[in-house]
Amino acid sequence: MKVIQCENRDALLRAFDEACAETRSTAEDAWKKVDIARGMAVYDPGEDNAADDVARRADKLMCENKWSVKGMKTER
């Protein structure tokens, strides 16, 4: 399995979020105002026993991002 290092992943996610926010704020038509929920988790050998653990954390972060983008609270 090839491991891909992405040291600047946080900066890339911020840039992605900013580009999405810009698109939403400048779209003139409602159908062009697209919300994208995204989440990313990195394998942590101290926390993860299987790939499912990483996927679960990524899914949780995606849900948190979704509620944040939509301006809703995440109380779980």
C-alpha positions in Angstrom: 0.0 0.0 0.0 1.4 3.4 -1.0 1.3 6.1 1.7 0.7 9.6 0.5 2.0 12.4 2.7 0.2 15.6 2.5 1.7 18.0 5.1 -0.3 20.9 3.8 -3.7 19.2 4.0 -5.1 21.7 6.5 -4.1 24.6 4.3 -5.7 22.8 1.3 -8.9 22.3 3.3 -9.0 25.9 4.3 -8.5 27.0 0.7 -11.3 24.6 -0.4 -13.7 26.0 2.2 -12.9 29.5 1.2 -13.5 28.8 -2.5 -16.8 27.1 -1.6 -17.9 30.1 0.6 -16.9 32.5 -2.2 -18.9 30.5 -4.7 -22.0 30.5 -2.4 -21.7 34.2 -1.7 -21.4 35.3 -5.3 -23.8 32.9 -7.0 -26.8 34.8 -8.4 -29.0 31.8 -9.0 -30.2 29.6 -6.1 -29.3 26.5 -8.0 -25.6 27.7 -8.2 -25.4 27.9 -4.4 -24.0 24.5 -3.6 -23.0 23.3 -0.2 -20.3 20.7 0.0 -19.8 18.7 3.2 -16.3 17.3 3.6 -14.4 15.5 6.3 -10.9 14.0 6.5 -9.2 11.8 9.0 -5.7 10.6 9.1 -4.8 7.1 10.4 -3.6 7.3 14.0 -2.0 4.1 15.2 -2.7 5.0 18.8 -6.4 5.5 18.2 -7.3 3.4 15.1 -7.6 -0.4 15.1 -9.0 -0.7 11.6 -9.8 1.4 8.5 -13.4 1.6 9.7 -12.2 3.7 12.7 -10.6 6.3 10.3 -13.7 6.3 8.1 -15.9 6.8 11.2 -13.9 9.8 12.3 -13.9 11.3 8.8 -17.7 10.8 8.6 -18.1 12.5 12.0 -16.0 15.5 10.8 -18.0 15.6 7.5 -21.2 15.8 9.5 -19.8 18.6 11.7 -18.7 20.5 8.7 -22.1 20.1 7.1 -23.8 21.6 10.1 -21.2 24.4 10.3 -21.7 25.3 6.6 -25.5 25.3 7.1 -25.1 27.5 10.2 -26.6 24.8 12.6 -25.3 23.6 15.9 -23.8 20.2 16.4 -24.9 18.8 19.7 -24.1 15.1 19.7 
